[in-house]
Amino acid sequence: MRTLQDLVRPNIWKLSPYSSARDEYSGHDAHVFLDANENPYNQPLNRYPDPLQREVKPLIAKHKGVREEQIFLGNGSDEAIDLVYRCFTCPGKDNVVAIEPTYGMYRVCADINDVEYRPVCLDEQFQMSANKMLAACDSDTKVIWICSPNNPSGNLIDREEIERVLMSFDGIVVIDEAYSDFSKQPPFRLEINRYPHLIVLNTMSKAWGCAAIRMGMAFANEEIIKIFNKVKYPYNVNLLTQEKAIELLRKPYDVEKWVSMLLEERSRLISAFRLLPICKKVYPTDANFFLARMTDAQRIYNYLIEKGIIVRNRSRITLCNNCLRVTIGSKTENTQLLAALRQFE
Ligand SMILES: *Cc1c(COP(=O)(O)O)cnc(C)c1O
């Protein structure tokens, strides 16, 4: 079994992080702050934000059922994805294994970090075989990427297959649960105490309706979170984002309401798609989008653009020939989409 030290990039293991003024003094009893070269005017924007987001984390901990020390917050999940590479892989030497097709950022960040990316094709139902994933690994494989519910297919990856990977692979396993708020299945973030090398990603960009504020989360055991915290930029989550996140976390009923409306619309839209002569198949989904195989995805895509309606053409992606990915919108948006598709000829 590889230890955490065996998995972390050696220079990162040895790294002593930048120590900011806020790190060196973070007590609350002082009232004169002359330590950070800030401007005394223009409050509250004049002050650097809390590098460890200590007001946000207790709210997230409570909502997500994890401990504060098990939370990393970043500038979108994309920051956490990049940090996985920078903390755990050596450029030009190590490799990562990922399901295919999936979210494009895992590969882009691998390319940026000069790390070999090994895609492992899902089956026709977009399901993962743990054996195939493990067979793609060698002694330089540091990370396995799994996205569930998966983007662009929308389905949950088989729980038993994921558990098999978690039990058999002795490197880092990342499960991206960006869409788990839309699923009724128990999320893997509740399993981080059982698997010390598991990292689970969440985001406020989807169900939370806050793509603009850039708030991503990683949940993992405390030792992994400590490594992320020493590598990240000191002030990676700005004050306005932290404030907005706190506001949202104090009234999560909005999110619950949005999710239930979107799930209702998802059923309506999928039923209607199944009746369209131009739709050959709708794939099962646990997310706020679905993948549909069409008769001629490119032509339908162009036609919709002319009507001012944009969906995602996934035709050129592995296993997604002639497929469109459709995000669930508001009731009126979805109705407009259906009206346009019914007129397509
Ligand atoms: C949308 C999405 C994210 C969100 O990324 P952010 O940087 O948090 O906006 C993460 N993972 C997947 C699979 C996604 O589809």
The ligand as an SDF file (V2000), in Angstrom:
LIG
                    3D

 15 15  0  0  0  0  0  0  0  0999 V2000
  -19.9800   21.8570  -14.2910 C   0  0  0  0  0  0  0  0  0  0  0  0
  -19.0230   20.8490  -13.7520 C   0  0  0  0  0  0  0  0  0  0  0  0
  -18.1460   21.1970  -12.7260 C   0  0  0  0  0  0  0  0  0  0  0  0
  -18.1660   22.5720  -12.1360 C   0  0  0  0  0  0  0  0  0  0  0  0
  -17.0000   23.2530  -12.2630 O   0  0  0  0  0  0  0  0  0  0  0  0
  -16.8630   24.6600  -11.5170 P   0  0  0  0  0  0  0  0  0  0  0  0
  -15.4480   25.0170  -11.7980 O   0  0  0  0  0  0  0  0  0  0  0  0
  -17.1190   24.4010  -10.0530 O   0  0  0  0  0  0  0  0  0  0  0  0
  -17.8640   25.5930  -12.1000 O   0  0  0  0  0  0  0  0  0  0  0  0
  -17.3020   20.2290  -12.2200 C   0  0  0  0  0  0  0  0  0  0  0  0
  -17.3250   18.9760  -12.6960 N   0  0  0  0  0  0  0  0  0  0  0  0
  -18.1780   18.6120  -13.6780 C   0  0  0  0  0  0  0  0  0  0  0  0
  -18.2060   17.2070  -14.1320 C   0  0  0  0  0  0  0  0  0  0  0  0
  -19.0340   19.5420  -14.2350 C   0  0  0  0  0  0  0  0  0  0  0  0
  -19.8600   19.1670  -15.2230 O   0  0  0  0  0  0  0  0  0  0  0  0
  1  2  1  0
  2  3  1  0
  2 14  2  0
  3  4  1  0
  3 10  2  0
  4  5  1  0
  5  6  1  0
  6  7  2  0
  6  8  1  0
  6  9  1  0
 10 11  1  0
 11 12  2  0
 12 13  1  0
 12 14  1  0
 14 15  1  0
M  END
$$$$
